[in-house]
Amino acid sequence: MWCAVSVSRVTQCHFRQEQFVQLLRRCSSRAQKRFGLVVDGDVFGPKHFDGIVKAVKRHGELQQGYIFASTMGKNWKQLVAALGLELREVERRAGGKDPNDIAISLEAARLAFQ
């Protein structure tokens, strides 16, 4: 068993680094220090990726990691690959729910039940 950690728009409003670290500590004690990471790249861009990955790795092993985004800069693929993550592009369409949030939720659920 391992813990799926999602960093998304939902956590942005109250996102503080110390709260993220507390979450990692709680999860690592229950999940044998193995993590799955899902990041909303539309909210937390490339300047945050390295810090998020380092925080997870300080508390355990990063088993799988994904960055979901609808828009990406030129160097995102190289940066994400260098961090050992996978980039998932989510197509935006007019109206309806945010497809990025839906994709992130589905992936976090999938990771949590592996």
SVG drawing of the C-alpha trace seen along z (x, -y; Angstrom):
<svg xmlns="http://www.w3.org/2000/svg" viewBox="-21 -31 38 33">
<polyline fill="none" stroke="black" stroke-width="0.4" points="0.0,0.0 1.1,-3.5 -0.1,-7.1 -1.3,-9.2 -0.6,-12.9 -2.4,-15.4 -1.2,-19.0 -4.0,-20.8 -6.3,-23.8 -8.1,-22.3 -5.0,-22.6 -3.8,-26.0 -6.1,-28.1 -4.6,-26.8 -1.3,-25.5 1.6,-26.1 4.8,-24.1 4.6,-23.1 1.1,-21.6 2.3,-19.7 5.2,-18.3 2.8,-17.3 0.6,-15.5 3.7,-13.6 4.6,-12.6 1.1,-11.3 1.0,-9.4 4.5,-7.9 3.8,-6.4 0.8,-4.6 1.9,-3.8 5.4,-2.3 6.9,-5.5 5.9,-4.9 4.2,-7.8 2.3,-8.5 2.3,-12.2 -0.2,-14.1 0.3,-17.8 -1.9,-20.3 0.6,-21.9 -1.9,-24.7 -1.8,-25.9 1.7,-24.9 4.1,-25.5 7.7,-24.4 9.2,-26.6 7.3,-24.4 8.1,-21.0 11.5,-20.4 10.5,-21.5 7.4,-19.3 9.4,-16.2 12.2,-16.9 9.6,-17.2 8.1,-13.8 11.5,-12.1 12.5,-13.4 9.7,-11.4 9.9,-8.2 10.1,-6.7 8.3,-8.3 6.8,-5.4 4.9,-7.3 4.5,-11.0 2.4,-12.9 2.1,-16.5 -1.3,-17.3 -1.5,-20.5 -3.5,-22.0 -0.8,-24.5 2.9,-23.8 6.1,-25.7 8.7,-24.4 11.0,-22.9 8.3,-21.3 8.9,-17.8 12.6,-17.8 12.2,-19.2 9.5,-16.8 11.4,-13.8 14.6,-14.9 12.6,-14.8 11.4,-11.3 7.8,-12.4 5.4,-11.9 3.7,-14.8 0.0,-14.3 -1.5,-16.9 -5.2,-17.5 -7.3,-19.1 -9.5,-22.0 -12.9,-22.5 -15.3,-25.4 -17.8,-25.1 -18.3,-22.4 -16.1,-21.2 -12.3,-21.7 -11.0,-18.6 -7.6,-19.0 -9.2,-18.7 -11.2,-15.6 -8.1,-13.9 -6.2,-14.6 -9.0,-13.2 -9.2,-10.0 -5.5,-9.5 -5.2,-10.1 -8.0,-7.6 -6.3,-5.1 -3.0,-5.5 -4.6,-5.2 -6.1,-1.9 -3.0,-0.3"/>
</svg>
